[in-house]
Amino acid sequence: MSTGHSHPGAGRPEAPLDGSAEECADFLERIIYFIDNELDADDCSVVQAHLDECGPCLRKYDLERTVKAVVARSCRESAPDALRQRVLLQIQEVRIRIAE
Ligand SMILES: [Zn+2]
């Protein structure tokens, strides 16, 4: 008899519009290499083509690129003297405390 719960079809998940998750997981790694310019020309064009078609990967690509740019910038700009002096001061305080 019926229990009220029916399972029409095989219960297949909806196919994603752009690329399979497996494919994208594979691309994600290559996208990172792509940003670092560590792919050869063939792989580059494959990744580029995927980014053109795949919204989620393009967003991850943008995010990775932005993060890298911010990190690179903050590394270059701020090895701030204030921070360094604060660290040096703390080291001195610790030394004094140990000496006492
Ligand atoms: Zn993708």
Backbone and ligand atoms as CSV (ligand in chain L), in Angstrom:
chain,resi,resn,atom,element,x,y,z
A,1,MET,N,N,0.830,-1.205,0.000
A,1,MET,CA,C,0.000,0.000,0.000
A,1,MET,C,C,0.863,1.252,0.000
A,2,SER,N,N,0.225,2.346,-0.316
A,2,SER,CA,C,0.999,3.586,-0.381
A,2,SER,C,C,1.290,4.134,0.999
A,3,THR,N,N,2.490,4.601,1.225
A,3,THR,CA,C,2.854,5.223,2.496
A,3,THR,C,C,2.739,6.739,2.416
A,4,GLY,N,N,2.416,7.252,1.267
A,4,GLY,CA,C,2.294,8.699,1.107
A,4,GLY,C,C,3.546,9.319,0.532
A,5,HIS,N,N,4.653,8.596,0.625
A,5,HIS,CA,C,5.887,9.120,0.045
A,5,HIS,C,C,6.185,8.388,-1.256
A,6,SER,N,N,6.130,9.104,-2.336
A,6,SER,CA,C,6.421,8.471,-3.617
A,6,SER,C,C,7.739,8.998,-4.160
A,7,HIS,N,N,8.424,8.159,-4.842
A,7,HIS,CA,C,9.700,8.569,-5.436
A,7,HIS,C,C,9.633,8.436,-6.944
A,8,PRO,N,N,9.190,9.476,-7.587
A,8,PRO,CA,C,9.112,9.403,-9.054
A,8,PRO,C,C,10.508,9.389,-9.672
A,9,GLY,N,N,10.639,8.586,-10.682
A,9,GLY,CA,C,11.921,8.526,-11.388
A,9,GLY,C,C,12.995,7.921,-10.514
A,10,ALA,N,N,14.240,8.138,-10.882
A,10,ALA,CA,C,15.362,7.559,-10.156
A,10,ALA,C,C,15.898,8.512,-9.108
A,11,GLY,N,N,15.257,9.661,-8.934
A,11,GLY,CA,C,15.734,10.638,-7.968
A,11,GLY,C,C,17.026,11.270,-8.388
A,12,ARG,N,N,17.164,11.444,-9.649
A,12,ARG,CA,C,18.399,12.046,-10.148
A,12,ARG,C,C,18.447,13.542,-9.793
A,13,PRO,N,N,19.570,14.052,-9.333
A,13,PRO,CA,C,19.650,15.494,-9.051
A,13,PRO,C,C,19.588,16.285,-10.342
A,14,GLU,N,N,19.094,17.493,-10.226
A,14,GLU,CA,C,19.016,18.340,-11.415
A,14,GLU,C,C,20.408,18.597,-11.978
A,15,ALA,N,N,20.507,18.498,-13.280
A,15,ALA,CA,C,21.797,18.757,-13.910
A,15,ALA,C,C,22.104,20.242,-13.829
A,16,PRO,N,N,23.294,20.587,-13.380
A,16,PRO,CA,C,23.666,22.012,-13.339
A,16,PRO,C,C,23.770,22.570,-14.744
A,17,LEU,N,N,23.472,23.837,-14.870
A,17,LEU,CA,C,23.485,24.454,-16.195
A,17,LEU,C,C,24.892,24.555,-16.746
A,18,ASP,N,N,25.827,24.880,-15.860
A,18,ASP,CA,C,27.175,25.101,-16.362
A,18,ASP,C,C,28.167,24.134,-15.735
A,19,GLY,N,N,28.614,23.203,-16.553
A,19,GLY,CA,C,29.672,22.298,-16.115
A,19,GLY,C,C,29.255,21.397,-14.967
A,20,SER,N,N,29.876,20.274,-14.817
A,20,SER,CA,C,29.589,19.417,-13.686
A,20,SER,C,C,30.458,19.837,-12.508
A,21,ALA,N,N,29.995,19.515,-11.306
A,21,ALA,CA,C,30.751,19.896,-10.113
A,21,ALA,C,C,32.143,19.293,-10.151
A,22,GLU,N,N,32.209,18.067,-10.660
A,22,GLU,CA,C,33.503,17.392,-10.733
A,22,GLU,C,C,34.452,18.149,-11.649
A,23,GLU,N,N,33.917,18.560,-12.774
A,23,GLU,CA,C,34.726,19.297,-13.736
A,23,GLU,C,C,35.224,20.594,-13.113
A,24,CYS,N,N,34.329,21.274,-12.401
A,24,CYS,CA,C,34.693,22.557,-11.805
A,24,CYS,C,C,35.739,22.375,-10.713
A,25,ALA,N,N,35.622,21.305,-9.928
A,25,ALA,CA,C,36.614,21.050,-8.890
A,25,ALA,C,C,37.987,20.871,-9.516
A,26,ASP,N,N,37.990,20.218,-10.668
A,26,ASP,CA,C,39.237,20.023,-11.387
A,26,ASP,C,C,39.772,21.357,-11.906
A,27,PHE,N,N,38.852,22.188,-12.363
A,27,PHE,CA,C,39.275,23.474,-12.910
A,27,PHE,C,C,39.769,24.418,-11.829
A,28,LEU,N,N,39.178,24.309,-10.642
A,28,LEU,CA,C,39.530,25.247,-9.576
A,28,LEU,C,C,41.032,25.238,-9.320
A,29,GLU,N,N,41.609,24.041,-9.326
A,29,GLU,CA,C,43.048,23.923,-9.118
A,29,GLU,C,C,43.812,24.617,-10.250
A,30,ARG,N,N,43.314,24.367,-11.469
A,30,ARG,CA,C,43.999,24.967,-12.622
A,30,ARG,C,C,43.811,26.478,-12.659
A,31,ILE,N,N,42.672,26.936,-12.140
A,31,ILE,CA,C,42.424,28.385,-12.097
A,31,ILE,C,C,43.480,29.068,-11.244
A,32,ILE,N,N,43.852,28.427,-10.147
A,32,ILE,CA,C,44.862,29.010,-9.271
A,32,ILE,C,C,46.216,29.067,-9.975
A,33,TYR,N,N,46.539,27.998,-10.685
A,33,TYR,CA,C,47.776,28.025,-11.480
A,33,TYR,C,C,47.687,29.083,-12.574
A,34,PHE,N,N,46.487,29.189,-13.128
A,34,PHE,CA,C,46.242,30.155,-14.196
A,34,PHE,C,C,46.533,31.570,-13.708
A,35,ILE,N,N,46.079,31.895,-12.505
A,35,ILE,CA,C,46.318,33.219,-11.923
A,35,ILE,C,C,47.814,33.439,-11.716
A,36,ASP,N,N,48.493,32.378,-11.332
A,36,ASP,CA,C,49.936,32.484,-11.093
A,36,ASP,C,C,50.756,32.404,-12.377
A,37,ASN,N,N,50.077,32.314,-13.505
A,37,ASN,CA,C,50.760,32.181,-14.801
A,37,ASN,C,C,51.656,30.948,-14.852
A,38,GLU,N,N,51.170,29.855,-14.296
A,38,GLU,CA,C,51.978,28.638,-14.274
A,38,GLU,C,C,51.420,27.565,-15.195
A,39,LEU,N,N,50.534,27.961,-16.085
A,39,LEU,CA,C,49.995,26.998,-17.047
A,39,LEU,C,C,50.647,27.222,-18.403
A,40,ASP,N,N,50.763,26.124,-19.174
A,40,ASP,CA,C,51.240,26.346,-20.534
A,40,ASP,C,C,50.064,26.803,-21.412
A,41,ALA,N,N,50.378,27.212,-22.609
A,41,ALA,CA,C,49.391,27.878,-23.468
A,41,ALA,C,C,48.137,27.031,-23.666
A,42,ASP,N,N,48.322,25.718,-23.831
A,42,ASP,CA,C,47.175,24.839,-24.046
A,42,ASP,C,C,46.211,24.880,-22.875
A,43,ASP,N,N,46.751,24.684,-21.673
A,43,ASP,CA,C,45.910,24.679,-20.482
A,43,ASP,C,C,45.263,26.037,-20.272
A,44,CYS,N,N,46.019,27.091,-20.563
A,44,CYS,CA,C,45.500,28.444,-20.426
A,44,CYS,C,C,44.214,28.617,-21.218
A,45,SER,N,N,44.245,28.188,-22.470
A,45,SER,CA,C,43.069,28.411,-23.304
A,45,SER,C,C,41.909,27.531,-22.852
A,46,VAL,N,N,42.212,26.341,-22.313
A,46,VAL,CA,C,41.159,25.478,-21.777
A,46,VAL,C,C,40.486,26.143,-20.580
A,47,VAL,N,N,41.305,26.672,-19.671
A,47,VAL,CA,C,40.769,27.331,-18.485
A,47,VAL,C,C,39.997,28.583,-18.890
A,48,GLN,N,N,40.572,29.346,-19.799
A,48,GLN,CA,C,39.920,30.568,-20.265
A,48,GLN,C,C,38.543,30.252,-20.847
A,49,ALA,N,N,38.483,29.181,-21.644
A,49,ALA,CA,C,37.216,28.796,-22.255
A,49,ALA,C,C,36.207,28.400,-21.192
A,50,HIS,N,N,36.655,27.690,-20.170
A,50,HIS,CA,C,35.756,27.288,-19.098
A,50,HIS,C,C,35.249,28.508,-18.329
A,51,LEU,N,N,36.125,29.447,-18.075
A,51,LEU,CA,C,35.723,30.661,-17.351
A,51,LEU,C,C,34.681,31.445,-18.141
A,52,ASP,N,N,34.804,31.404,-19.464
A,52,ASP,CA,C,33.829,32.112,-20.284
A,52,ASP,C,C,32.438,31.517,-20.150
A,53,GLU,N,N,32.393,30.189,-19.876
A,53,GLU,CA,C,31.100,29.509,-19.864
A,53,GLU,C,C,30.554,29.305,-18.463
A,54,CYS,N,N,31.431,29.323,-17.474
A,54,CYS,CA,C,31.034,28.865,-16.146
A,54,CYS,C,C,31.054,30.026,-15.155
A,55,GLY,N,N,29.867,30.493,-14.790
A,55,GLY,CA,C,29.737,31.613,-13.874
A,55,GLY,C,C,30.402,31.376,-12.532
A,56,PRO,N,N,30.091,30.258,-11.852
A,56,PRO,CA,C,30.689,30.008,-10.530
A,56,PRO,C,C,32.210,30.016,-10.555
A,57,CYS,N,N,32.808,29.431,-11.585
A,57,CYS,CA,C,34.264,29.401,-11.659
A,57,CYS,C,C,34.811,30.797,-11.915
A,58,LEU,N,N,34.099,31.564,-12.725
A,58,LEU,CA,C,34.551,32.924,-13.007
A,58,LEU,C,C,34.551,33.744,-11.718
A,59,ARG,N,N,33.528,33.523,-10.895
A,59,ARG,CA,C,33.466,34.253,-9.624
A,59,ARG,C,C,34.620,33.846,-8.710
A,60,LYS,N,N,34.920,32.534,-8.694
A,60,LYS,CA,C,36.047,32.082,-7.871
A,60,LYS,C,C,37.347,32.653,-8.393
A,61,TYR,N,N,37.461,32.710,-9.701
A,61,TYR,CA,C,38.658,33.278,-10.333
A,61,TYR,C,C,38.824,34.734,-9.914
A,62,ASP,N,N,37.724,35.497,-9.990
A,62,ASP,CA,C,37.780,36.914,-9.590
A,62,ASP,C,C,38.168,37.048,-8.130
A,63,LEU,N,N,37.564,36.195,-7.304
A,63,LEU,CA,C,37.842,36.250,-5.868
A,63,LEU,C,C,39.310,35.956,-5.588
A,64,GLU,N,N,39.811,34.870,-6.183
A,64,GLU,CA,C,41.217,34.495,-5.979
A,64,GLU,C,C,42.147,35.613,-6.417
A,65,ARG,N,N,41.815,36.195,-7.561
A,65,ARG,CA,C,42.662,37.249,-8.099
A,65,ARG,C,C,42.662,38.464,-7.173
A,66,THR,N,N,41.462,38.802,-6.667
A,66,THR,CA,C,41.346,39.949,-5.768
A,66,THR,C,C,42.131,39.706,-4.492
A,67,VAL,N,N,41.974,38.518,-3.919
A,67,VAL,CA,C,42.688,38.186,-2.686
A,67,VAL,C,C,44.190,38.294,-2.905
A,68,LYS,N,N,44.645,37.729,-4.017
A,68,LYS,CA,C,46.073,37.776,-4.311
A,68,LYS,C,C,46.569,39.208,-4.447
A,69,ALA,N,N,45.786,40.033,-5.124
A,69,ALA,CA,C,46.182,41.426,-5.331
A,69,ALA,C,C,46.263,42.154,-3.993
A,70,VAL,N,N,45.277,41.916,-3.141
A,70,VAL,CA,C,45.255,42.590,-1.840
A,70,VAL,C,C,46.436,42.137,-0.989
A,71,VAL,N,N,46.681,40.844,-0.979
A,71,VAL,CA,C,47.797,40.322,-0.195
A,71,VAL,C,C,49.117,40.880,-0.705
A,72,ALA,N,N,49.273,40.865,-2.017
A,72,ALA,CA,C,50.513,41.370,-2.611
A,72,ALA,C,C,50.717,42.829,-2.248
A,73,ARG,N,N,49.624,43.602,-2.307
A,73,ARG,CA,C,49.731,45.022,-2.028
A,73,ARG,C,C,50.078,45.260,-0.562
A,74,SER,N,N,49.365,44.551,0.323
A,74,SER,CA,C,49.588,44.811,1.750
A,74,SER,C,C,50.958,44.310,2.181
A,75,CYS,N,N,51.490,43.309,1.487
A,75,CYS,CA,C,52.844,42.852,1.789
A,75,CYS,C,C,53.858,43.919,1.413
A,76,ARG,N,N,53.610,44.562,0.271
A,76,ARG,CA,C,54.572,45.530,-0.217
A,76,ARG,C,C,54.487,46.828,0.597
A,77,GLU,N,N,53.238,47.283,0.828
A,77,GLU,CA,C,53.063,48.589,1.463
A,77,GLU,C,C,53.405,48.562,2.945
A,78,SER,N,N,52.846,47.538,3.636
A,78,SER,CA,C,52.928,47.635,5.076
A,78,SER,C,C,53.799,46.550,5.674
A,79,ALA,N,N,55.080,46.840,5.768
A,79,ALA,CA,C,55.868,46.249,6.827
A,79,ALA,C,C,56.029,47.411,7.786
A,80,PRO,N,N,54.906,47.779,8.454
A,80,PRO,CA,C,54.856,49.102,9.065
A,80,PRO,C,C,55.805,49.226,10.237
A,81,ASP,N,N,56.474,50.358,10.295
A,81,ASP,CA,C,57.428,50.595,11.370
A,81,ASP,C,C,56.768,50.534,12.726
A,82,ALA,N,N,55.532,51.061,12.808
A,82,ALA,CA,C,54.831,51.070,14.091
A,82,ALA,C,C,54.668,49.652,14.619
A,83,LEU,N,N,54.276,48.773,13.718
A,83,LEU,CA,C,54.075,47.390,14.137
A,83,LEU,C,C,55.404,46.768,14.557
A,84,ARG,N,N,56.421,47.025,13.771
A,84,ARG,CA,C,57.720,46.422,14.064
A,84,ARG,C,C,58.240,46.901,15.428
A,85,GLN,N,N,58.053,48.203,15.680
A,85,GLN,CA,C,58.531,48.741,16.953
A,85,GLN,C,C,57.743,48.173,18.123
A,86,ARG,N,N,56.429,47.962,17.881
A,86,ARG,CA,C,55.624,47.387,18.955
A,86,ARG,C,C,56.107,45.972,19.272
A,87,VAL,N,N,56.415,45.235,18.216
A,87,VAL,CA,C,56.909,43.875,18.412
A,87,VAL,C,C,58.244,43.900,19.149
A,88,LEU,N,N,59.145,44.805,18.716
A,88,LEU,CA,C,60.447,44.916,19.377
A,88,LEU,C,C,60.285,45.280,20.851
A,89,LEU,N,N,59.337,46.188,21.123
A,89,LEU,CA,C,59.080,46.609,22.500
A,89,LEU,C,C,58.620,45.423,23.339
A,90,GLN,N,N,57.718,44.629,22.765
A,90,GLN,CA,C,57.216,43.471,23.502
A,90,GLN,C,C,58.332,42.481,23.774
A,91,ILE,N,N,59.204,42.315,22.799
A,91,ILE,CA,C,60.336,41.409,23.001
A,91,ILE,C,C,61.195,41.910,24.157
A,92,GLN,N,N,61.432,43.227,24.181
A,92,GLN,CA,C,62.226,43.805,25.273
A,92,GLN,C,C,61.544,43.601,26.619
A,93,GLU,N,N,60.227,43.833,26.661
A,93,GLU,CA,C,59.496,43.657,27.921
A,93,GLU,C,C,59.613,42.226,28.422
A,94,VAL,N,N,59.485,41.308,27.503
A,94,VAL,CA,C,59.578,39.898,27.880
A,94,VAL,C,C,60.972,39.601,28.411
A,95,ARG,N,N,61.983,40.167,27.757
A,95,ARG,CA,C,63.363,39.955,28.198
A,95,ARG,C,C,63.557,40.478,29.610
A,96,ILE,N,N,63.010,41.707,29.852
A,96,ILE,CA,C,63.144,42.312,31.180
A,96,ILE,C,C,62.462,41.437,32.228
A,97,ARG,N,N,61.258,40.959,31.868
A,97,ARG,CA,C,60.519,40.144,32.823
A,97,ARG,C,C,61.295,38.862,33.144
A,98,ILE,N,N,61.881,38.298,32.106
A,98,ILE,CA,C,62.657,37.079,32.335
A,98,ILE,C,C,63.854,37.364,33.205
A,99,ALA,N,N,64.497,38.557,32.987
A,99,ALA,CA,C,65.704,38.899,33.720
A,99,ALA,C,C,65.430,39.153,35.199
A,100,GLU,N,N,64.211,39.642,35.507
A,100,GLU,CA,C,63.921,39.990,36.895
A,100,GLU,C,C,63.785,38.790,37.809
L,1,ZN,ZN,ZN,33.225,25.658,-13.589
